[in-house]
Amino acid sequence: MTNEGGMDFNGGDVAGDGHYQLRLFVVGTSTHSIRAISNIKTILTTHLEGRYELEVIDVHQQPLIALSEDVTAVPMLIVKSPASGRRLIGDMSNTAKVLKSLGLTQ
């Protein structure tokens, strides 16, 4: 697991001050996983610089987390806050769709 953008992912609720908590589930270093990681990092640094926490979880290394989040396909982005529960499947290459899922406009 990796955590980017600031505080510990399991820390206090930071959504109240405009921070986004996100989990991206991937499978190792597959082409789709690498592309999803790269694409979401680009989108987040462009649109939410300093206001997000991204946790990248390899489902092979952390299967219990994937099970607890009911991950059925990968790559999958889960928005933990704000708007908890939103899910987006794919390589995150459709910027407009990702922004819409985050409640942002392009």
N, C-alpha and C positions, 0 to 999 in steps of 0.2 A: 504494500500500500504506500502511496505517496500522498502528501498533502501540500498544496501550494496556496499561496495567497495570504498567509498570516497565521491566525490562531490555530490551536489544536482543533481538529474537526469535531471532537467530542466535547469541546469546551462549552461555555455558556451560549445562550441564544443570542446570536448577533444579527438576526434578521431585522430587528427593530431599527437598526441604524443603516439599512440599505445593503447589507451584505447577503450574498447568496452562498448557500451550502449545497454543493453538488457532489454526486458520486457517479463516476464513469466506470462501468464494468466492461472488462476486456478479456481476451483469451491470449495470454502470452504476448509474443511478438508477431502475431499474424498481420498480414497486410492491412486488413480492415481495422484492426486494433491500433496499429501505428498511425494510420490515416485519421482515425477518430480522435486520438490523443492530440495530434498535431492541429487538426481543424478546430477542436474545442478550445485549445490553448490560444490559438490565434483570435478566435471570436471573443473569448473572455478578456484577453489583454487589450483588445481594441475597444470593447464596449463596457467592460466592468473593471478596469484596472484598479487594483487595490480594494475592490469591494466583493471579492469572491474567495471561496475556499473550494478547491477541487481535490477530491480524493479519487485516485485511480486504483481500482481493485482488479487484480487478476483472479478470475474465478477458479483457476486451477490451484492457486496458492491460498486463496481464502474462500473455499466453497461454502462454509457456514454463513458467511456474510451474504453471499449470493442467494443462498437458500432463504435466509431470513428476509431478504428484500424481494423474494419471489421473482428473481431474474429468469426470464424464459428465453431470451435471445441476447446476443452480444454482437457488437458493442451496444450498450444501453446506458443512457444518461438519466439519472434520477435526480430531480430537484427536491432537496430536503427542506429548504426554506429560501425565500418565501414561496408561497403556493405549493406547499408540500404535496408530494405524490405525483407530480407530473413526470412522465416518462417519454423518452425519445429514443428510438432504435435506429441504428445505422451509423455511417461513418462521419456524421456531423458536417457533411459537405454542403448542405443546403442552409446557408447562413440565415436566410429569411425565416425558415422553419424553426431553426434553433432559437433565434431571437424571439419569435412568437411564443415558443414553449417557455421561455424565460420571462415572458410578459413585457418584452421590450419591442420597440419598433425600429425598423431599419431606415 
